[in-house]
Amino acid sequence: MKTNAAYTIIGIPLWFGLLGLPFLGVSGGIKLSLGVLLLLVSIRLIRKIPTRNFKRTAFYGITSSQNIPYLWERIKWLLALSLIIVPLFLDNYQLDVMTMAGLYIVLALGLNVVVGFAGLLDLGYAAFYAVGAYSYALMSVHFHINFWLAIPLAGILAGAFGFLLGVITLRLRGDYLAIVTLGFIQILHLVLNNWDSVTRGPKGISGIPHPKIGKFIFYQPIDYYYLILAIVVVALFFIQRIKSSRIGRAWDAIREDEIAAEAMGIHTTQMKTLAFAIGAAWAGVCGTFFSAKFGFVSPESFTFFESILILSMVVLGGIGSIPGVILGALVLMILPEMMRGFSNYRMLLFGLAMILMMVLRPQGILGNFRRKIELS
């Protein structure tokens, strides 16, 4: 084990130094290797620090580790207050970044229901996102249905598509299930591109109205920020409640061993289709928000790459972990924007971070200990 650790600490920095050599030169490659080496050594040292119970402090008044939930409650209230007040001091660009981060948080939470809770690999999740977006676009442009009525309708329609996909893939598992879901998004993308009479093909649908309440129209970036914040809160409440319910425990059993779960009386057919439907419904809600915010939808906004991006958020944050999925979405949406000043090396640094993550913490940033044992 010590030999493997030595190879890891020495080999990974050298590998990244060689990888960065064509872009950074000799001196830059050496600096990159030393930086990665320092990072690995720091992580090793932090892991060896023994954990202790908290002692009394003047600021928090903590007397033991049993009081951690009270500290966590204070942190949550402080975070909620910050999410409401801080955006008032941000510019429009920063608000747009935060809004898109919130949108992808809901998408990642929906995919986490399928992949993390039920253990069903879905590579076509962006298809349900497209169903929601085109549903609101068509309903608003042709039938003048407002945004607030379109949200549940689009969610139900996307959920119905998810249910149908779940029924089709009932007998499939693992790689075979992933291939079918991949085929589903490719088929839907072709339909959106070629059904000109309905979807207007590659030209897309424009003139989609913005949401409004009375005479107030959601138009400014801050308006959409608070709207997506409300959607995130509702999604978090719903998904957390269903995870703690009998349905959530049934999904856990199916993920661990579907045959054993069925032997214990769990109706695996219903539970798997329900997971697909619920995850797809939240993607439909996100699609409605997307089309309302930008006022335009086209097939190029819902490609296979979108599914991979959302799946990466789930894997990076921690499969099955709600806080982890939120953190993964924030990292993959905000970090690239913060690194625009390093545009020549941004993808190199991003790839470095992803590889280090998979080597050092494959269960995800906030993945649970059980997931780590399974991967080991």
PAMIPA-621628 format. One line per 2 residues: their letters; for each residue x, y, z of C-alpha. Coordinates in steps of 0.25 Angstrom, whole numbers. Example, Ala and Ser with C-alpha at 12.3 -4.5 7.8 and 13.67 -1.06 7.14 Angstrom:
% PAMIPA-621628
as> 49 -18 31 | 55 -4 29
% end
This chain:
% PAMIPA-621628
mk> 0 0 0 | 11 10 3
tn> 18 6 -10 | 5 10 -17
aa> 4 23 -10 | 18 26 -13
yt> 15 24 -28 | 3 32 -27
ii> 10 44 -21 | 22 43 -31
gi> 15 38 -43 | 3 48 -44
pl> 11 61 -43 | 21 56 -54
wf> 10 52 -63 | 3 66 -62
gl> 16 72 -64 | 18 65 -77
lg> 4 68 -81 | 6 83 -79
lp> 20 83 -85 | 14 87 -100
fl> 6 98 -94 | 14 104 -82
gv> 28 101 -86 | 39 94 -78
sg> 38 104 -66 | 23 104 -66
gi> 23 89 -67 | 32 88 -55
kl> 24 98 -47 | 11 90 -50
sl> 18 77 -45 | 22 84 -32
gv> 8 90 -30 | 1 76 -32
ll> 12 70 -23 | 9 80 -12
ll> -6 78 -14 | -5 63 -12
vs> 5 64 0 | -5 74 6
ir> -17 64 5 | -9 53 10
li> -5 61 23 | -19 66 25
rk> -25 52 24 | -15 48 36
ip> -20 59 45 | -28 52 56
tr> -43 56 58 | -47 61 72
nf> -59 66 79 | -62 81 78
kr> -59 89 91 | -66 101 96
ta> -64 113 88 | -68 128 91
fy> -74 130 77 | -83 117 75
gi> -84 112 89 | -81 98 85
ts> -79 88 96 | -78 75 89
sq> -80 69 75 | -94 66 78
ni> -97 81 76 | -92 80 62
py> -107 80 57 | -110 94 63
lw> -97 99 57 | -102 94 43
er> -116 100 45 | -109 114 48
ik> -100 112 35 | -113 109 27
wl> -120 121 31 | -108 130 29
la> -106 124 15 | -121 126 12
ls> -120 140 16 | -108 142 7
li> -115 136 -5 | -126 147 -3
iv> -117 159 0 | -104 157 -8
pl> -110 157 -22 | -115 172 -19
fl> -100 176 -20 | -96 167 -33
dn> -96 172 -47 | -104 166 -58
yq> -93 156 -63 | -91 151 -49
ld> -106 149 -47 | -107 142 -61
vm> -96 132 -56 | -103 130 -43
tm> -117 128 -50 | -111 117 -59
ag> -104 110 -47 | -118 110 -40
ly> -124 104 -53 | -113 93 -54
iv> -115 90 -39 | -130 86 -42
la> -126 78 -54 | -115 71 -46
lg> -124 68 -34 | -134 62 -44
ln> -124 53 -51 | -119 49 -37
vv> -133 43 -34 | -130 33 -46
vg> -115 31 -45 | -113 33 -30
fa> -125 28 -23 | -130 17 -33
gl> -116 14 -39 | -121 15 -53
ld> -111 20 -63 | -118 31 -72
lg> -110 37 -83 | -122 44 -90
ya> -126 53 -79 | -125 65 -87
af> -137 60 -96 | -147 62 -84
ya> -141 76 -83 | -144 79 -98
vg> -158 73 -96 | -161 84 -85
ay> -155 95 -93 | -162 92 -106
sy> -175 89 -98 | -175 103 -93
al> -171 109 -106 | -182 103 -114
ms> -193 105 -103 | -189 120 -101
vh> -187 123 -116 | -199 115 -122
fh> -209 114 -110 | -205 127 -102
in> -203 118 -89 | -196 126 -78
fw> -183 122 -71 | -190 118 -58
la> -199 109 -64 | -189 103 -74
ip> -179 99 -63 | -188 88 -57
la> -193 84 -71 | -178 83 -77
gi> -174 75 -64 | -185 65 -66
la> -182 64 -81 | -167 62 -78
ga> -171 52 -67 | -180 44 -77
fg> -168 43 -86 | -159 38 -75
fl> -170 28 -71 | -170 23 -85
lg> -155 22 -86 | -156 14 -72
vi> -166 4 -78 | -157 2 -90
tl> -145 -1 -82 | -151 -9 -71
rl> -143 -22 -74 | -130 -14 -77
rg> -118 -11 -67 | -105 -5 -67
dy> -98 -2 -81 | -111 -7 -89
la> -119 3 -81 | -109 14 -84
iv> -109 11 -99 | -124 12 -100
tl> -125 25 -93 | -114 30 -102
gf> -122 26 -114 | -134 33 -108
iq> -128 46 -108 | -122 44 -122
il> -136 41 -127 | -142 53 -121
hl> -131 62 -126 | -134 57 -140
vl> -149 60 -138 | -147 74 -133
nn> -138 77 -145 | -147 71 -156
wd> -161 73 -152 | -161 87 -158
sv> -176 89 -157 | -176 88 -142
tr> -162 91 -137 | -158 100 -148
gp> -146 91 -150 | -132 97 -148
kg> -137 111 -148 | -144 109 -134
is> -156 116 -128 | -154 130 -124
gi> -164 141 -118 | -166 132 -106
ph> -173 142 -95 | -166 145 -82
pk> -174 141 -69 | -182 152 -62
ig> -190 154 -50 | -201 164 -52
kf> -194 176 -59 | -180 172 -54
if> -172 165 -65 | -160 156 -62
yq> -149 163 -71 | -137 167 -63
pi> -126 156 -59 | -129 158 -44
dy> -144 155 -47 | -140 141 -52
yy> -130 139 -41 | -141 140 -30
li> -150 131 -39 | -140 120 -41
la> -136 121 -26 | -151 119 -22
iv> -151 107 -32 | -138 101 -25
vv> -144 102 -11 | -157 95 -16
al> -148 84 -23 | -140 82 -11
ff> -152 81 -1 | -159 71 -11
iq> -146 62 -14 | -142 62 1
ri> -155 58 6 | -157 47 -5
ks> -142 42 -2 | -146 40 13
sr> -159 33 10 | -162 18 7
ig> -161 21 -8 | -146 26 -5
ra> -143 14 3 | -149 5 -8
wd> -140 12 -18 | -128 9 -9
ai> -131 -5 -9 | -133 -6 -24
re> -119 1 -26 | -112 -9 -17
de> -119 -22 -22 | -131 -22 -30
ia> -133 -37 -29 | -133 -36 -14
ae> -142 -24 -14 | -152 -31 -22
am> -151 -43 -13 | -154 -34 -1
gi> -167 -30 -7 | -163 -17 -14
ht> -170 -15 -27 | -158 -11 -35
tq> -165 -8 -48 | -173 3 -42
mk> -161 8 -34 | -152 9 -46
tl> -163 16 -55 | -166 25 -44
af> -151 29 -43 | -151 32 -58
ai> -164 40 -57 | -160 49 -45
ga> -146 52 -51 | -152 55 -64
aw> -162 64 -58 | -152 73 -52
ag> -144 74 -65 | -158 78 -72
vc> -159 89 -61 | -145 94 -64
gt> -148 94 -79 | -160 103 -77
ff> -151 113 -69 | -140 112 -80
sa> -149 116 -91 | -156 127 -83
kf> -143 133 -79 | -137 133 -93
gf> -149 134 -101 | -144 125 -112
vs> -141 110 -113 | -134 101 -123
pe> -130 87 -124 | -115 91 -122
sf> -118 95 -108 | -121 80 -104
tf> -110 71 -109 | -104 59 -103
fe> -93 68 -97 | -103 74 -88
si> -107 61 -83 | -92 58 -80
li> -90 71 -73 | -102 69 -64
ls> -97 55 -61 | -83 60 -58
mv> -89 69 -48 | -95 57 -41
vl> -83 49 -41 | -73 60 -37
gg> -82 65 -25 | -85 50 -21
ig> -95 41 -26 | -107 40 -17
si> -103 52 -9 | -112 64 -10
pg> -102 74 -4 | -92 68 -13
vi> -100 69 -25 | -102 84 -22
lg> -87 86 -20 | -84 79 -33
al> -94 88 -41 | -88 100 -35
vl> -74 96 -37 | -76 92 -52
mi> -84 105 -55 | -77 116 -47
lp> -62 111 -47 | -61 112 -63
em> -66 126 -62 | -56 130 -51
mr> -45 124 -60 | -48 132 -72
gf> -35 140 -70 | -28 127 -72
sn> -35 124 -85 | -23 117 -91
yr> -21 108 -80 | -35 107 -74
ml> -38 93 -80 | -25 88 -76
lf> -27 92 -61 | -41 87 -62
gl> -37 73 -67 | -26 73 -56
am> -36 76 -45 | -46 65 -50
il> -35 54 -51 | -29 57 -37
mm> -44 56 -32 | -46 43 -38
vl> -32 38 -33 | -33 43 -19
rp> -48 43 -16 | -56 35 -26
qg> -68 35 -18 | -69 50 -21
il> -67 63 -13 | -78 61 -3
gn> -80 46 -6 | -84 37 6
fr> -75 27 13 | -83 15 8
rk> -81 20 -7 | -66 20 -4
ie> -66 6 1 | -74 1 -11
ls> -64 7 -20 | -52 1 -12
% end
